Amino acid sequence: MNPSRPRDCGTNRGLRDPRRLNRLCGARGFQPGWQKLLNDLDRLQQATIEKGGKVITTRTHVTGQVGNVFKAAGIALPHNISEHPAD
């Protein structure tokens, strides 16, 4: 695996260990405000709609330092919108 390439969003080991996350963010030149970051993460939402034989999933845009924190942890955020055939 290429360490510079973000991993799938389901791989969240970097977000579960605050000390590791502090080191990763520090290496990128910032330290997140934890309460603000938690509030920004609480605003992140996802919805899935099934219509016309398709499944459409959408999520809200990230705010604050969420994108930078995910990037520092090597975790790729899912696309804002994705579509695939229903099963």
N, C-alpha and C positions, 0 to 999 in steps of 0.2 A: 504494500500500500504506500502511496506517495504521501509523506507526512505533511506536505504543504497543501494538499487537497482536502477541503472540508469533507467530513464524513456525513453520512445520513443523519437526519435529525433524531432518529431513534437512539443513536449512540450518544448518551448524555452524561457519560462518566465525568467529563470536565465540569459540568454544572452541579454535580452532587457534592463535590469536595471544595468548600470555600477557600481553604488554604491553597490548594492547587490552582483554583480559578484566580486568586489574588496574584499568584506568581505568573500565570499566563497573561493576565491583563497588564501587569507591571512590565513584562517583557515587551509589550506593545506600546508602552508609554502612558498608560492611564490606570487609574484605580476607580472602579465604579462606586457610586453612592448606593449602598446596598438597599436602603429602604425605597429610594426612588426606583432602583432597578426592579425590586419586587413589585412595586406598583405598576411599572411598565409591563412586566410579565403578566400581571393579572389582567391587563387590558387586551392581551393577545388572545384572539378567539378564532375558531375555525367552524365552518358550517359545511355540511354535505347535503346535496340535493340530488334526487334521482328523477329524471324526466326524459321521456322519449327514448328510452333504452340507453341513456348515458348517465354516468355518475359525475357530478361536478362538485369539486371541493374548493372552497375559497377560505382565505384567512385574512385577518386585518393586517394592515401595514405595521411594521415594528416602529416603536417610538423610543426616544431617549437613547440610552447606550445598549439596548438589547442587541442590535445588529453587531456592534463592536465586541460585545461579550461573547456572543455565539462564535464569531470569527476567531477570537482569541482562543476559545476552547476547541476550535477545529470542527465545529458542528455547522452543517449547512441547514439553513432554514428552508422549509418547504416553499415551493413556488406560491405566489399570491393566489393563483388559480390553476387548477389542473382538471383534466377531463379524461375519462376513459369509459369504455363500454360497460354497461351493467352486466352482472353475471347471469 
